[in-house]
Amino acid sequence: MRQPRPAARILLVDKADRVLLFRFTPPDDRAPFWCTPGGAIDPGESYAAAARRELLEETGIDADPGREIAQRHVDFLTIEGAEVSADERWFRVNVDAHEVDAAGHTELERQVMTTWRWFARDEVAGWPEMIYPADLTDMLEASDEPR
């Protein structure tokens, strides 16, 4: 049986309209993949508080995540090998520009997510490795502010 996993995920978008993704290299035989910042909520923590904490821990950015922009239910195998059923709440954070500060990464994160980069939207579709969520560009477009 899958474990429930409430989680907060962040679409971190810079002024050049690029999105930050981390490359995960699982310790098992799974292929590397790219994913947005975010992670499981701690007991008693709200989704917004988890989004803010995860953003700070994974990027060094301390910012209000704003309003929730999407909710998704997905089943997957975590990097630690646990089968989970995730209730993901998504937030979008816009920044001018930012260098990732990995000082807040956990020991596991230091082992499995050693690479990150800002992706232009047109790079996402043709990228040779899996990117999660698979419909990332659609999510970005849906979260764009009216111009």
N, C-alpha and C positions, 0 to 999 in steps of 0.2 A: 504494500500500500504506500502511495506517495505521501510524503510529509507536507503539510501546509507551509507555505513560505510567503508571508506578506513582505513586499519589497517596494522600495522607492527607486525610480530610475530617472536620470536627468538627460535631457537634450541640451547640451552645452554648446551654444552657438556664438562664434566670435563676430566682430564687426565686418569681416570679409565673407560672412555667411557660410563659414565652415563649421563642421560639427566635430567635437573631440571624441575619438574612440580609442579604447585600450585593446591591445592584442594579448589574448590569453593563449598560453601554451600548456594544455593539460598534461599532468604527469603520467597519464595513461596513453593508450594508442589513438585517442581522438586527435583529429587535425586541429591546428591552431585556428582561432576565430577572433573576430573583433566585436566589441560591445561598448555601449555607452557607460558612463559612470553610474554608480548606484549599487544597491545591495539590500540585504535583508534588514527589516526593522528590528530594533531591540525591544524586549518586553516593556510594555507601557508607553512606548514611543509612538508619536503620530507619524503618518506618512510624510507630512511636510517637514517635521523635525528630522526624520531619517534622511530625507533628501538633502537637507542642509548639512547634516553631519557627514554623510557619504561624500558630498561635494567637497567639503573641507578636507576630509581624510585622503581622498583620492587625487585632488587637484591643488589643494592649498587655497582654494577660493572660499571665502566666508561670505555668502550671499543668501538673501531671502529667496527661496525657490519659487515664490509666487503661488499662483493657483494651480491646482491639478488640471492637466490638459487632456489626460486619457487614463483609462483603466483597462487592463488586459488580464486575462487568465491564461497562463501557459504552463505546460508540463515539460520539464527538462531534467537532465542529469547535471548536478552542480559540479564545480571543479573538484570538489572533495569526493565525488562519486555518489552523492545522495540523490535519490529520485524524489523530486518535489513537484507540487502543484502550486504555482506562484500566483498570488494576487498582486499584480504590479500596478502601482500608481505612478504616472509619468508627470514630470514637471519640465518646464523649459526655462533655462537661465541664459540670458544674453550678456556677453562681456565684450569690452572693447578689444582686448587682446590679452593673452596670458600664457606664461610659461608654466608648465605643470611642475608643482612641487610635490615630490613623492615621499617627503619626510613622514607623512602620516600613514603610509602603507603598512599593512600588517606583514608579518613574516611570510605568510602564504602569498599575498599579493606581490611581494618582492621576488618570489620564486616564479610565479606564473604570469604576471603582467609587467614585463620589463620594457615593453615598447608601447608608445602611444603617438598619435599624430592627429592633426586637424585635417579633415577630409572635405573637399569641395563636393557639392551634391553630385556633380557629373562623374566623380571618381567612384562613388559608392556602387552604382549599378554594375560596372565592369571589373570590380575588384576581384582578384583571383582567389581570395580566401573568403569564407563565410562571414557575413556581417549580420549581427542581431541588433534590433529586430530586422527581419527580412524586408519589411516595408518601411525602412527608415526614411527614405525620401518622401514617401506619402505622409508619414507622421510629421516631418519637418514642414511640409507644405501646409498641412492642416493646422499647424501651430503658428504659422507666420501671422504677424500682425498686419492688419489692412494697411496698405501704403497710401 
